[in-house]
Amino acid sequence: MPFVANGGIFIPTARAYQLGEEVFMLLTLMDDPDKIPITGKVIWVTPKAPQGGKKPGIGIQLSPEDTTLVQKIETHLAGALNSGRPTNTL
């Protein structure tokens, strides 16, 4: 989703969130044991029981201060491009 400024991430969750809601989460990337604090704004909501086999969850627009996190995510995604693992990406 290139129109999302500062990058974004989908978080599978059954908890209800509202568009525009500010969130704080501790994120674990793939096999990295460190928990990374992130703040962002909810810009996408996939409700419970979505159609097409999609997972419920939220899309979070990352803050401009999260450039290091965005680089880490892009590095993990680049390594996973040709893997057979399912993802929640668009």
VMD Tcl script that builds the backbone (N, CA, C; Angstrom):
set m [mol new atoms 270]
animate dup $m
set s [atomselect $m all]
$s set {name element resname resid chain x y z} {
  {N N MET 1 A 0.847 -1.173 0.000}
  {CA C MET 1 A 0.000 0.000 0.000}
  {C C MET 1 A 0.894 1.238 0.000}
  {N N PRO 2 A 1.401 1.627 -1.140}
  {CA C PRO 2 A 2.357 2.723 -1.204}
  {C C PRO 2 A 1.788 4.086 -0.802}
  {N N PHE 3 A 0.477 4.206 -0.744}
  {CA C PHE 3 A -0.118 5.493 -0.369}
  {C C PHE 3 A -0.102 5.724 1.138}
  {N N VAL 4 A 0.356 4.754 1.919}
  {CA C VAL 4 A 0.423 4.891 3.374}
  {C C VAL 4 A 1.750 5.546 3.736}
  {N N ALA 5 A 1.691 6.790 4.163}
  {CA C ALA 5 A 2.903 7.525 4.536}
  {C C ALA 5 A 3.572 6.863 5.735}
  {N N ASN 6 A 4.889 6.774 5.724}
  {CA C ASN 6 A 5.717 6.221 6.804}
  {C C ASN 6 A 5.645 4.704 6.916}
  {N N GLY 7 A 4.880 4.051 6.074}
  {CA C GLY 7 A 4.756 2.598 6.115}
  {C C GLY 7 A 3.662 2.157 7.060}
  {N N GLY 8 A 3.321 0.899 6.972}
  {CA C GLY 8 A 2.268 0.362 7.812}
  {C C GLY 8 A 2.433 -1.125 8.003}
  {N N ILE 9 A 1.631 -1.656 8.919}
  {CA C ILE 9 A 1.697 -3.080 9.230}
  {C C ILE 9 A 0.303 -3.570 9.605}
  {N N PHE 10 A -0.004 -4.811 9.197}
  {CA C PHE 10 A -1.270 -5.432 9.558}
  {C C PHE 10 A -1.059 -6.278 10.796}
  {N N ILE 11 A -1.921 -6.106 11.791}
  {CA C ILE 11 A -1.861 -6.863 13.030}
  {C C ILE 11 A -3.135 -7.704 13.135}
  {N N PRO 12 A -3.031 -9.037 13.023}
  {CA C PRO 12 A -4.223 -9.869 13.211}
  {C C PRO 12 A -4.726 -9.742 14.655}
  {N N THR 13 A -5.998 -9.467 14.816}
  {CA C THR 13 A -6.596 -9.343 16.151}
  {C C THR 13 A -8.112 -9.437 16.035}
  {N N ALA 14 A -8.736 -9.979 17.067}
  {CA C ALA 14 A -10.195 -10.018 17.128}
  {C C ALA 14 A -10.739 -8.842 17.945}
  {N N ARG 15 A -9.848 -8.071 18.554}
  {CA C ARG 15 A -10.265 -6.910 19.350}
  {C C ARG 15 A -10.803 -5.814 18.429}
  {N N ALA 16 A -11.811 -5.106 18.881}
  {CA C ALA 16 A -12.422 -4.038 18.083}
  {C C ALA 16 A -11.622 -2.743 18.208}
  {N N TYR 17 A -11.326 -2.129 17.077}
  {CA C TYR 17 A -10.646 -0.835 17.014}
  {C C TYR 17 A -11.442 0.071 16.087}
  {N N GLN 18 A -11.252 1.370 16.229}
  {CA C GLN 18 A -11.906 2.356 15.372}
  {C C GLN 18 A -10.885 2.990 14.439}
  {N N LEU 19 A -11.308 3.337 13.231}
  {CA C LEU 19 A -10.428 4.068 12.320}
  {C C LEU 19 A -9.974 5.359 12.980}
  {N N GLY 20 A -8.703 5.664 12.841}
  {CA C GLY 20 A -8.154 6.882 13.417}
  {C C GLY 20 A -7.673 6.728 14.848}
  {N N GLU 21 A -7.968 5.596 15.475}
  {CA C GLU 21 A -7.553 5.369 16.859}
  {C C GLU 21 A -6.034 5.263 16.945}
  {N N GLU 22 A -5.454 5.917 17.946}
  {CA C GLU 22 A -4.014 5.822 18.193}
  {C C GLU 22 A -3.759 4.553 18.997}
  {N N VAL 23 A -2.726 3.811 18.617}
  {CA C VAL 23 A -2.427 2.560 19.303}
  {C C VAL 23 A -0.957 2.491 19.695}
  {N N PHE 24 A -0.687 1.733 20.742}
  {CA C PHE 24 A 0.673 1.420 21.172}
  {C C PHE 24 A 0.755 -0.089 21.290}
  {N N MET 25 A 1.770 -0.688 20.696}
  {CA C MET 25 A 1.932 -2.139 20.737}
  {C C MET 25 A 3.397 -2.501 20.885}
  {N N LEU 26 A 3.625 -3.708 21.375}
  {CA C LEU 26 A 4.964 -4.286 21.401}
  {C C LEU 26 A 4.985 -5.338 20.299}
  {N N LEU 27 A 5.830 -5.129 19.325}
  {CA C LEU 27 A 5.873 -5.960 18.124}
  {C C LEU 27 A 7.077 -6.891 18.160}
  {N N THR 28 A 6.861 -8.145 17.795}
  {CA C THR 28 A 7.946 -9.103 17.632}
  {C C THR 28 A 8.021 -9.449 16.156}
  {N N LEU 29 A 9.186 -9.283 15.568}
  {CA C LEU 29 A 9.374 -9.567 14.145}
  {C C LEU 29 A 9.937 -10.967 13.942}
  {N N MET 30 A 9.175 -11.787 13.269}
  {CA C MET 30 A 9.594 -13.133 12.872}
  {C C MET 30 A 10.317 -13.844 14.017}
  {N N ASP 31 A 11.569 -14.192 13.832}
  {CA C ASP 31 A 12.324 -14.951 14.828}
  {C C ASP 31 A 13.147 -14.065 15.758}
  {N N ASP 32 A 12.979 -12.760 15.675}
  {CA C ASP 32 A 13.717 -11.825 16.513}
  {C C ASP 32 A 13.118 -11.836 17.932}
  {N N PRO 33 A 13.909 -12.135 18.956}
  {CA C PRO 33 A 13.354 -12.218 20.312}
  {C C PRO 33 A 13.013 -10.860 20.934}
  {N N ASP 34 A 13.531 -9.772 20.365}
  {CA C ASP 34 A 13.279 -8.439 20.925}
  {C C ASP 34 A 11.855 -7.981 20.650}
  {N N LYS 35 A 11.268 -7.313 21.625}
  {CA C LYS 35 A 9.960 -6.684 21.445}
  {C C LYS 35 A 10.204 -5.212 21.132}
  {N N ILE 36 A 9.593 -4.744 20.044}
  {CA C ILE 36 A 9.810 -3.382 19.570}
  {C C ILE 36 A 8.558 -2.555 19.850}
  {N N PRO 37 A 8.683 -1.464 20.625}
  {CA C PRO 37 A 7.514 -0.615 20.875}
  {C C PRO 37 A 7.175 0.197 19.624}
  {N N ILE 38 A 5.898 0.186 19.244}
  {CA C ILE 38 A 5.459 0.984 18.101}
  {C C ILE 38 A 4.213 1.776 18.489}
  {N N THR 39 A 4.091 2.937 17.882}
  {CA C THR 39 A 2.873 3.726 17.996}
  {C C THR 39 A 2.397 4.008 16.587}
  {N N GLY 40 A 1.115 4.138 16.440}
  {CA C GLY 40 A 0.586 4.409 15.116}
  {C C GLY 40 A -0.899 4.696 15.178}
  {N N LYS 41 A -1.479 4.816 13.991}
  {CA C LYS 41 A -2.890 5.146 13.860}
  {C C LYS 41 A -3.567 4.047 13.050}
  {N N VAL 42 A -4.749 3.614 13.491}
  {CA C VAL 42 A -5.503 2.587 12.777}
  {C C VAL 42 A -6.047 3.195 11.481}
  {N N ILE 43 A -5.653 2.606 10.343}
  {CA C ILE 43 A -6.106 3.107 9.035}
  {C C ILE 43 A -6.880 2.054 8.253}
  {N N TRP 44 A -6.994 0.850 8.827}
  {CA C TRP 44 A -7.683 -0.247 8.142}
  {C C TRP 44 A -8.250 -1.164 9.205}
  {N N VAL 45 A -9.480 -1.609 9.024}
  {CA C VAL 45 A -10.081 -2.565 9.947}
  {C C VAL 45 A -10.689 -3.705 9.134}
  {N N THR 46 A -10.250 -4.919 9.389}
  {CA C THR 46 A -10.893 -6.110 8.837}
  {C C THR 46 A -11.680 -6.713 9.999}
  {N N PRO 47 A -13.018 -6.694 9.909}
  {CA C PRO 47 A -13.838 -7.111 11.057}
  {C C PRO 47 A -13.789 -8.620 11.303}
  {N N LYS 48 A -14.362 -9.029 12.451}
  {CA C LYS 48 A -14.494 -10.454 12.740}
  {C C LYS 48 A -15.336 -11.105 11.642}
  {N N ALA 49 A -15.049 -12.358 11.369}
  {CA C ALA 49 A -15.762 -13.142 10.357}
  {C C ALA 49 A -15.742 -12.474 8.978}
  {N N PRO 50 A -14.553 -12.062 8.488}
  {CA C PRO 50 A -14.488 -11.457 7.159}
  {C C PRO 50 A -14.707 -12.498 6.064}
  {N N GLN 51 A -15.028 -12.021 4.878}
  {CA C GLN 51 A -15.233 -12.917 3.741}
  {C C GLN 51 A -13.904 -13.245 3.089}
  {N N GLY 52 A -13.879 -14.305 2.325}
  {CA C GLY 52 A -12.701 -14.645 1.545}
  {C C GLY 52 A -11.567 -15.247 2.348}
  {N N GLY 53 A -11.833 -15.730 3.553}
  {CA C GLY 53 A -10.798 -16.363 4.346}
  {C C GLY 53 A -9.764 -15.413 4.924}
  {N N LYS 54 A -10.043 -14.119 4.909}
  {CA C LYS 54 A -9.107 -13.146 5.486}
  {C C LYS 54 A -9.171 -13.196 7.001}
  {N N LYS 55 A -8.069 -12.818 7.632}
  {CA C LYS 55 A -8.026 -12.762 9.092}
  {C C LYS 55 A -8.551 -11.417 9.569}
  {N N PRO 56 A -9.277 -11.390 10.692}
  {CA C PRO 56 A -9.655 -10.102 11.265}
  {C C PRO 56 A -8.412 -9.410 11.810}
  {N N GLY 57 A -8.412 -8.096 11.752}
  {CA C GLY 57 A -7.267 -7.356 12.274}
  {C C GLY 57 A -7.311 -5.899 11.889}
  {N N ILE 58 A -6.190 -5.216 12.137}
  {CA C ILE 58 A -6.110 -3.785 11.858}
  {C C ILE 58 A -4.837 -3.466 11.081}
  {N N GLY 59 A -4.929 -2.448 10.261}
  {CA C GLY 59 A -3.772 -1.887 9.590}
  {C C GLY 59 A -3.347 -0.648 10.349}
  {N N ILE 60 A -2.082 -0.600 10.702}
  {CA C ILE 60 A -1.559 0.530 11.476}
  {C C ILE 60 A -0.589 1.327 10.624}
  {N N GLN 61 A -0.835 2.625 10.521}
  {CA C GLN 61 A 0.113 3.531 9.873}
  {C C GLN 61 A 1.167 3.889 10.906}
  {N N LEU 62 A 2.416 3.614 10.570}
  {CA C LEU 62 A 3.501 3.869 11.507}
  {C C LEU 62 A 3.821 5.355 11.583}
  {N N SER 63 A 4.427 5.755 12.675}
  {CA C SER 63 A 4.790 7.159 12.859}
  {C C SER 63 A 6.112 7.452 12.149}
  {N N PRO 64 A 6.399 8.716 11.847}
  {CA C PRO 64 A 7.655 9.069 11.163}
  {C C PRO 64 A 8.903 8.667 11.948}
  {N N GLU 65 A 8.781 8.485 13.253}
  {CA C GLU 65 A 9.928 8.104 14.078}
  {C C GLU 65 A 10.289 6.622 13.938}
  {N N ASP 66 A 9.455 5.847 13.237}
  {CA C ASP 66 A 9.655 4.400 13.136}
  {C C ASP 66 A 10.470 3.973 11.917}
  {N N THR 67 A 11.366 4.827 11.427}
  {CA C THR 67 A 12.119 4.485 10.212}
  {C C THR 67 A 12.996 3.249 10.415}
  {N N THR 68 A 13.578 3.064 11.587}
  {CA C THR 68 A 14.395 1.879 11.849}
  {C C THR 68 A 13.534 0.628 11.800}
  {N N LEU 69 A 12.339 0.698 12.373}
  {CA C LEU 69 A 11.419 -0.433 12.335}
  {C C LEU 69 A 11.032 -0.759 10.895}
  {N N VAL 70 A 10.713 0.255 10.116}
  {CA C VAL 70 A 10.332 0.030 8.713}
  {C C VAL 70 A 11.466 -0.673 7.971}
  {N N GLN 71 A 12.692 -0.271 8.203}
  {CA C GLN 71 A 13.831 -0.919 7.554}
  {C C GLN 71 A 13.950 -2.379 7.980}
  {N N LYS 72 A 13.736 -2.671 9.269}
  {CA C LYS 72 A 13.779 -4.056 9.747}
  {C C LYS 72 A 12.689 -4.897 9.088}
  {N N ILE 73 A 11.479 -4.341 9.008}
  {CA C ILE 73 A 10.360 -5.060 8.393}
  {C C ILE 73 A 10.667 -5.340 6.924}
  {N N GLU 74 A 11.164 -4.340 6.208}
  {CA C GLU 74 A 11.484 -4.527 4.791}
  {C C GLU 74 A 12.565 -5.582 4.602}
  {N N THR 75 A 13.532 -5.644 5.501}
  {CA C THR 75 A 14.583 -6.663 5.426}
  {C C THR 75 A 13.984 -8.056 5.614}
  {N N HIS 76 A 13.092 -8.209 6.597}
  {CA C HIS 76 A 12.440 -9.501 6.817}
  {C C HIS 76 A 11.576 -9.893 5.622}
  {N N LEU 77 A 10.846 -8.930 5.075}
  {CA C LEU 77 A 9.975 -9.231 3.936}
  {C C LEU 77 A 10.778 -9.614 2.695}
  {N N ALA 78 A 11.892 -8.939 2.482}
  {CA C ALA 78 A 12.726 -9.259 1.320}
  {C C ALA 78 A 13.212 -10.702 1.400}
  {N N GLY 79 A 13.562 -11.155 2.587}
  {CA C GLY 79 A 14.023 -12.528 2.761}
  {C C GLY 79 A 12.901 -13.543 2.640}
  {N N ALA 80 A 11.654 -13.100 2.806}
  {CA C ALA 80 A 10.512 -14.008 2.772}
  {C C ALA 80 A 9.765 -13.996 1.442}
  {N N LEU 81 A 10.235 -13.212 0.483}
  {CA C LEU 81 A 9.511 -13.076 -0.780}
  {C C LEU 81 A 9.213 -14.403 -1.459}
  {N N ASN 82 A 10.176 -15.274 -1.520}
  {CA C ASN 82 A 9.991 -16.527 -2.239}
  {C C ASN 82 A 9.760 -17.716 -1.319}
  {N N SER 83 A 9.453 -17.447 -0.058}
  {CA C SER 83 A 9.181 -18.561 0.850}
  {C C SER 83 A 7.740 -19.016 0.649}
  {N N GLY 84 A 7.448 -20.186 1.118}
  {CA C GLY 84 A 6.097 -20.725 0.993}
  {C C GLY 84 A 5.191 -20.342 2.139}
  {N N ARG 85 A 5.689 -19.502 3.063}
  {CA C ARG 85 A 4.900 -19.116 4.233}
  {C C ARG 85 A 3.772 -18.172 3.851}
  {N N PRO 86 A 2.560 -18.402 4.379}
  {CA C PRO 86 A 1.452 -17.478 4.106}
  {C C PRO 86 A 1.678 -16.138 4.801}
  {N N THR 87 A 1.175 -15.065 4.195}
  {CA C THR 87 A 1.307 -13.736 4.784}
  {C C THR 87 A -0.043 -13.038 4.796}
  {N N ASN 88 A -0.097 -11.893 5.462}
  {CA C ASN 88 A -1.298 -11.055 5.485}
  {C C ASN 88 A -1.076 -9.782 4.690}
  {N N THR 89 A -0.209 -9.828 3.689}
  {CA C THR 89 A 0.093 -8.636 2.910}
  {C C THR 89 A -0.872 -8.482 1.754}
  {N N LEU 90 A -1.011 -7.233 1.281}
  {CA C LEU 90 A -1.834 -6.959 0.103}
  {C C LEU 90 A -0.972 -6.960 -1.132}
}
mol reanalyze $m
mol bondsrecalc $m
mol representation Tube
mol addrep $m
